[in-house]
Structure formats: structure tokens, C-alpha cells
Amino acid sequence: MMTPRQFLVPAGLLLVLIASGILLPCIGQTFQTPGSEIYALRFHRTALALIAGAGLALAGLVFQAMFRNPLATPYTLGVASGAAFGAALCLQTTIRFGLPGLIGFIPTVSLGAFFGASLAMGIVLGLTRRRETSTEQMLLAGVAVNFFFASLIMLIQYLSNPHDTFQILRWTMGGVQNATFLSDWLGLLPIVLMLMLFLMLQSRTMNVFVTGSDRAKSLGVNVGRFRLLLFIVTSLVVGAIVSVTGPIGFVGLLIPHIARLLTGPDHRILIVSTAFLGATFLAVCDTAGRLLASPGEFPVGIITSLLGGPFFLWLLLKRK
């Protein structure tokens, strides 16, 4: 039975999310009121940060449940490195055009990043599909794929001219600063919402899944199939997000842990709380990056890494 706290916390986080979406675009080198042109530009990047933060946090929650490991992140299985490789390859070959999409135009770099993420996911599945896949096998395959694509990215940077090298480096820092139109974030919104709905429908199964494979099997859960389904769905969502924002680290590591402290381990409440908290967290980090380096800005990936690094070390020490 759910406690009043488990209802109140998600409701409070939703209110904070809404307030952030309205108020954060006002904040910057100059204060802007809703309706101004600058407010509109800031709102688009804040909206992208909210959506990407929710999706990355949910992906982190899934990977931590799937591996039953608090250190697992959306980038554990090499999806982000694959996406970064696809984007770097497009940047290095200096292709500069768009293809018609559902909303506006899809930049070639974004397409390359998504296909790179899909390639990484396909390799991991190919390496683990011949036998019943354990979490350890999938994790090791993901680490190997991650290092492989990271090496390819370094090779591309070495072969690129200074201009393309800087672009690749800047993209791999992650950011939402390029969101200036409705189409820059509206395409991601249904993808993240569908992930959230899917996880909510599977929340009871996830509660059983995290108790251990043997217990889950005894209760009728097809562990291998369910793990594979979670991996495919979540990896595709992460690939879509990374293709727009670049790799933004540590959101999927920090937020699920904080949400568990607030609501407990029940995924029926944890999923919603993680999404709301992750959205607000990334939007606040992006605003902080704009303020700290004003009149310039820090990429939001730098801010999340500065916060996530010490948190990661704390988790390691806590596990010991």
C-alpha cells in the first residue's frame, strides 16, 4: 500500500518542474519576461533540457534495475559512445545538409548520432544473442563497445582539421544551447513520454525484477526477454536524446538515487518521480551554466559532470 508521502513527493516534483519551465527562461544576463523574443529562445532550450533530463534519468533508472547495480548509467552499454562516433563522423566529413523529417528538418549530425547509437546497440545484441544473456555478459560487451567507439572518436579527431576537431570536442561535451525553435524539442517529447508510459505499465514487473533473477523466474517473469526488451527500448530513447543534445553524463546516475531517497524503491512511484526530478535537474544545470560563464556559457555536460563525479566516488565508497 502506498503512503501519503509517495503521493505528495511526485506531486511536489511536478509543481517544481512546471515552475522551472516558466521561471528559468527569465533568468540570464538580463531578466526577461514571458512574451519577449529572448524569453522565447531561452524557453526552447529549457524545454529541451526538461525533456532530455527526464529521458536520461529514466534510462538510468532502467539500467540500474536491469543490472541491479547502482553504478550503471545509460552510457554503460556504449550507446552514447556509438552516438558520439556517428556525429563525429558526420562532422569530420563536413556534410552540412538536412533531410525532411516529421517536424522540420533533421540535421545530418543528429541522424549520424542516432544511427551510431543503433549500431552500438546492435553490436551488443549480436555479441550476446547466441546464449541466454546474463547481466554480466551484457555489461562486459557494453564496456568493450564503449572503448571501441571511444577509440574511433579519438582517431577521427586526430585525422580532422582543427576546426572539425573543435566541433567534435564541443559536441561531445553535450548541450541544449542549439534549441531555438519548437521543432528542436517537440520531436523528443513523444519519445520520452512513450518511454515513461511503457515503464509505468511495466512497473510491477520491474519491482519483481530487481529482487533477483531466481525470484522473478519463480513468479513467471521471462527474465531474458524482459531484460532484452528494456535494453532495446531504453537504448533507442537514449540514442534519440544524444543525437539532439550530445552525450550528457551523470544525469542517469544521480537522479534515480535521489528519487529513491525521496520515495523509496517502488517503481510505481519511482518512475514518475525520477522523470520529474531529472527534467528539473538538467534545466537548472543548463541555467547555471549560462549564469556562471555569463556573457558566455558552460556546456551543460560540464556542469553535470562536475556534480556527478564526486557523487560517483561517494557511491563507490558507500558500496565498500
C-alpha positions as CSV (number, residue, x, y, z in Angstrom):
1,M,0.0,0.0,0.0
2,M,1.3,3.4,-0.9
3,T,2.0,6.0,1.8
4,P,0.9,9.7,1.6
5,R,4.5,10.6,1.1
6,Q,4.7,8.6,-2.1
7,F,1.8,10.6,-3.5
8,L,2.9,14.0,-2.2
9,V,6.5,13.8,-3.4
10,P,5.7,13.2,-7.1
11,A,3.1,16.0,-7.0
12,G,5.6,18.4,-5.4
13,L,8.2,17.5,-8.0
14,L,5.7,18.1,-10.8
15,L,4.9,21.6,-9.4
16,V,8.7,22.3,-9.3
17,L,9.1,21.1,-12.9
18,I,6.3,23.4,-14.1
19,A,7.7,26.4,-12.1
20,S,11.1,25.7,-13.6
21,G,9.8,25.6,-17.1
22,I,8.2,29.0,-16.6
23,L,10.8,30.8,-14.5
24,L,14.2,29.6,-15.7
25,P,13.9,31.2,-19.1
26,C,13.5,34.5,-17.3
27,I,17.0,34.2,-15.7
28,G,20.1,35.2,-17.5
29,Q,22.5,38.1,-18.1
30,T,19.3,40.1,-18.4
31,F,16.0,39.3,-16.8
32,Q,13.3,38.6,-19.4
33,T,9.6,38.5,-19.1
34,P,7.4,35.9,-20.8
35,G,6.5,37.1,-24.3
36,S,9.8,38.6,-25.2
37,E,11.9,37.3,-28.0
38,I,14.9,36.4,-25.7
39,Y,12.5,34.6,-23.3
40,A,11.2,32.5,-26.3
41,L,14.8,31.5,-27.2
42,R,15.5,30.5,-23.6
43,F,12.2,28.7,-23.3
44,H,13.1,26.4,-26.2
45,R,16.4,25.4,-24.7
46,T,14.8,25.0,-21.3
47,A,12.1,22.7,-22.8
48,L,14.8,20.6,-24.4
49,A,16.7,20.3,-21.1
50,L,13.5,19.3,-19.3
51,I,12.7,16.6,-21.9
52,A,16.3,15.3,-22.2
53,G,16.7,15.3,-18.4
54,A,13.6,13.2,-17.9
55,G,14.6,10.7,-20.6
56,L,18.2,10.3,-19.4
57,A,17.1,9.9,-15.7
58,L,14.5,7.2,-16.7
59,A,17.2,5.4,-18.7
60,G,19.5,5.4,-15.7
61,L,16.7,4.0,-13.6
62,V,16.2,1.2,-16.1
63,F,19.9,0.3,-16.3
64,Q,20.3,0.3,-12.6
65,A,17.3,-2.0,-12.3
66,M,18.4,-4.2,-15.2
67,F,21.9,-4.8,-13.8
68,R,20.9,-4.4,-10.1
69,N,23.9,-2.2,-9.9
70,P,23.7,1.4,-8.5
71,L,26.7,2.5,-10.7
72,A,25.0,1.6,-14.0
73,T,24.2,4.5,-16.3
74,P,22.6,5.0,-19.7
75,Y,26.1,5.0,-21.2
76,T,27.2,1.7,-19.7
77,L,26.5,-0.3,-22.8
78,G,28.3,2.0,-25.3
79,V,25.1,3.7,-26.7
80,A,26.4,7.2,-26.1
81,S,29.8,6.4,-27.5
82,G,28.2,5.0,-30.6
83,A,26.1,8.1,-31.0
84,A,29.2,10.4,-30.5
85,F,31.0,8.4,-33.1
86,G,28.2,8.8,-35.7
87,A,28.1,12.5,-35.0
88,A,31.9,12.9,-35.2
89,L,32.0,11.0,-38.5
90,C,29.5,13.4,-40.0
91,L,31.3,16.4,-38.6
92,Q,34.6,15.2,-39.9
93,T,33.3,14.6,-43.4
94,T,31.9,18.2,-43.3
95,I,28.4,17.1,-44.5
96,R,26.1,20.1,-43.9
97,F,22.5,19.4,-45.0
98,G,19.2,18.2,-43.6
99,L,16.7,15.6,-44.6
100,P,13.0,16.1,-44.4
101,G,11.6,14.8,-41.1
102,L,8.3,14.6,-39.2
103,I,9.0,18.0,-37.8
104,G,11.0,20.5,-39.8
105,F,14.4,19.1,-40.9
106,I,16.6,16.5,-39.2
107,P,20.3,17.6,-39.2
108,T,22.7,15.2,-40.6
109,V,24.7,15.1,-37.4
110,S,21.7,14.1,-35.5
111,L,20.9,11.3,-38.0
112,G,24.5,10.1,-37.7
113,A,24.4,10.1,-34.0
114,F,21.2,8.1,-33.9
115,F,22.5,5.5,-36.3
116,G,25.7,5.3,-34.3
117,A,23.7,4.6,-31.2
118,S,21.7,2.0,-33.0
119,L,24.9,0.4,-34.3
120,A,26.3,0.2,-30.8
121,M,23.1,-1.4,-29.6
122,G,23.2,-3.9,-32.5
123,I,26.8,-4.9,-31.7
124,V,26.0,-5.5,-28.1
125,L,23.0,-7.6,-29.0
126,G,25.0,-9.5,-31.6
127,L,27.7,-10.3,-29.1
128,T,25.2,-11.7,-26.5
129,R,22.4,-13.2,-28.6
130,R,23.8,-16.8,-29.0
131,R,23.1,-17.9,-25.5
132,E,20.9,-16.8,-22.6
133,T,22.3,-13.4,-21.8
134,S,23.4,-12.7,-18.3
135,T,23.7,-9.1,-17.0
136,E,27.4,-9.6,-16.6
137,Q,27.8,-10.7,-20.2
138,M,25.8,-7.7,-21.5
139,L,27.7,-5.3,-19.2
140,L,31.1,-6.6,-20.4
141,A,30.0,-6.4,-24.0
142,G,28.8,-2.8,-23.5
143,V,32.1,-1.8,-21.9
144,A,34.1,-3.3,-24.8
145,V,31.8,-1.5,-27.3
146,N,32.2,1.8,-25.4
147,F,36.0,1.6,-25.5
148,F,35.9,0.6,-29.2
149,F,33.8,3.6,-30.2
150,A,35.8,6.0,-27.9
151,S,39.0,4.9,-29.8
152,L,37.3,5.6,-33.2
153,I,36.3,9.1,-32.0
154,M,39.9,9.8,-31.0
155,L,41.1,8.6,-34.4
156,I,38.6,10.9,-36.2
157,Q,39.8,13.8,-34.1
158,Y,43.4,13.1,-34.9
159,L,42.7,13.0,-38.6
160,S,40.4,16.1,-38.6
161,N,41.5,19.7,-39.2
162,P,41.5,22.0,-36.2
163,H,38.0,23.4,-37.0
164,D,36.3,20.0,-37.2
165,T,38.3,18.8,-34.1
166,F,36.9,21.6,-32.1
167,Q,33.4,21.0,-33.3
168,I,33.6,17.3,-32.4
169,L,35.0,18.2,-29.0
170,R,32.3,20.7,-28.4
171,W,29.6,18.3,-29.4
172,T,30.9,15.5,-27.1
173,M,30.6,17.9,-24.2
174,G,26.8,17.8,-24.5
175,G,24.4,20.8,-24.5
176,V,21.0,22.2,-25.3
177,Q,22.1,25.6,-26.5
178,N,21.2,25.0,-30.1
179,A,17.5,24.7,-29.3
180,T,15.9,27.8,-30.7
181,F,12.7,26.5,-32.3
182,L,9.7,24.4,-31.4
183,S,10.9,21.6,-33.6
184,D,14.2,21.3,-31.7
185,W,12.5,19.7,-28.7
186,L,9.0,18.7,-29.8
187,G,10.2,15.7,-31.7
188,L,11.8,14.2,-28.5
189,L,8.7,14.9,-26.3
190,P,6.5,11.9,-27.5
191,I,9.6,9.6,-27.4
192,V,10.3,10.3,-23.8
193,L,6.6,10.2,-22.9
194,M,6.2,6.8,-24.5
195,L,9.2,5.5,-22.6
196,M,7.7,6.8,-19.4
197,L,4.3,5.2,-20.2
198,F,6.0,1.9,-21.1
199,L,7.9,1.8,-17.8
200,M,4.8,2.7,-15.8
201,L,3.0,-0.3,-17.4
202,Q,5.9,-2.5,-16.5
203,S,6.4,-1.1,-13.0
204,R,5.1,-4.1,-11.2
205,T,7.4,-6.4,-13.2
206,M,10.3,-4.2,-12.5
207,N,9.6,-4.4,-8.8
208,V,9.9,-8.2,-9.1
209,F,12.8,-8.0,-11.5
210,V,15.1,-6.1,-9.0
211,T,14.6,-8.7,-6.3
212,G,16.7,-11.2,-8.4
213,S,16.5,-13.4,-11.4
214,D,15.6,-16.5,-9.5
215,R,12.7,-14.9,-7.7
216,A,11.5,-13.2,-10.9
217,K,11.5,-16.5,-12.7
218,S,9.6,-18.2,-9.9
219,L,6.9,-15.6,-10.3
220,G,6.6,-16.2,-14.1
221,V,8.8,-13.4,-15.5
222,N,10.8,-14.3,-18.6
223,V,14.0,-12.6,-17.3
224,G,16.0,-12.8,-20.6
225,R,13.2,-11.5,-22.7
226,F,12.3,-8.7,-20.3
227,R,15.9,-7.6,-19.9
228,L,16.3,-7.5,-23.7
229,L,13.1,-5.5,-24.1
230,L,14.2,-3.0,-21.5
231,F,17.6,-2.7,-23.2
232,I,16.3,-2.1,-26.7
233,V,13.6,0.4,-25.8
234,T,15.8,2.4,-23.5
235,S,18.8,2.4,-25.8
236,L,16.7,3.7,-28.7
237,V,15.4,6.5,-26.5
238,V,18.9,7.4,-25.3
239,G,20.2,7.4,-28.9
240,A,17.4,9.8,-29.9
241,I,18.3,12.2,-27.0
242,V,22.0,12.0,-27.5
243,S,21.5,12.6,-31.3
244,V,20.0,16.0,-30.4
245,T,21.9,17.1,-27.2
246,G,25.2,15.2,-27.5
247,P,26.3,13.0,-24.6
248,I,25.3,14.5,-21.2
249,G,26.7,12.4,-18.4
250,F,25.7,11.5,-14.9
251,V,22.1,12.5,-15.1
252,G,21.1,8.8,-15.2
253,L,23.4,8.1,-12.3
254,L,22.5,10.8,-9.8
255,I,18.7,11.3,-10.3
256,P,17.5,7.7,-9.7
257,H,19.4,7.5,-6.4
258,I,18.0,10.9,-5.2
259,A,14.5,9.8,-6.3
260,R,14.8,6.6,-4.3
261,L,15.7,8.5,-1.2
262,L,12.6,10.7,-1.6
263,T,10.0,8.0,-2.5
264,G,11.5,4.6,-1.8
265,P,12.1,1.7,-4.2
266,D,8.6,1.1,-5.5
267,H,8.8,1.7,-9.3
268,R,5.1,2.6,-9.5
269,I,6.1,5.9,-7.8
270,L,9.8,5.9,-8.6
271,I,9.4,6.1,-12.3
272,V,7.3,9.3,-12.2
273,S,9.5,10.9,-9.5
274,T,12.7,10.1,-11.5
275,A,11.3,11.7,-14.7
276,F,10.2,14.9,-12.9
277,L,13.4,15.3,-10.9
278,G,15.6,14.5,-13.9
279,A,13.8,17.1,-16.0
280,T,14.2,19.9,-13.4
281,F,17.8,18.9,-12.6
282,L,19.1,19.3,-16.2
283,A,17.2,22.5,-16.8
284,V,18.6,24.0,-13.6
285,C,22.1,22.8,-14.6
286,D,21.7,24.5,-18.0
287,T,20.7,27.7,-16.4
288,A,23.6,27.5,-14.0
289,G,26.0,27.1,-17.0
290,R,24.6,30.2,-18.6
291,L,24.9,32.2,-15.4
292,L,28.4,31.1,-14.3
293,A,30.1,31.9,-17.6
294,S,28.0,35.0,-18.5
295,P,28.1,36.6,-21.0
296,G,29.2,33.2,-22.4
297,E,28.1,29.8,-21.2
298,F,29.4,26.4,-20.0
299,P,28.1,23.4,-21.8
300,V,25.6,21.6,-19.5
301,G,27.6,18.4,-19.8
302,I,30.4,20.1,-17.9
303,I,28.0,21.1,-15.1
304,T,26.5,17.6,-14.7
305,S,30.0,16.0,-14.8
306,L,31.2,18.4,-12.0
307,L,28.3,17.3,-9.9
308,G,28.3,13.7,-10.9
309,G,32.0,12.9,-10.4
310,P,32.0,13.4,-6.6
311,F,28.6,11.6,-6.4
312,F,30.1,8.6,-8.2
313,L,33.0,8.5,-5.8
314,W,30.7,8.7,-2.9
315,L,28.7,5.7,-4.2
316,L,31.9,3.7,-4.6
317,L,33.0,4.4,-1.0
318,K,29.5,3.6,0.2
319,R,29.5,0.3,-1.5
320,K,32.8,-0.6,0.1
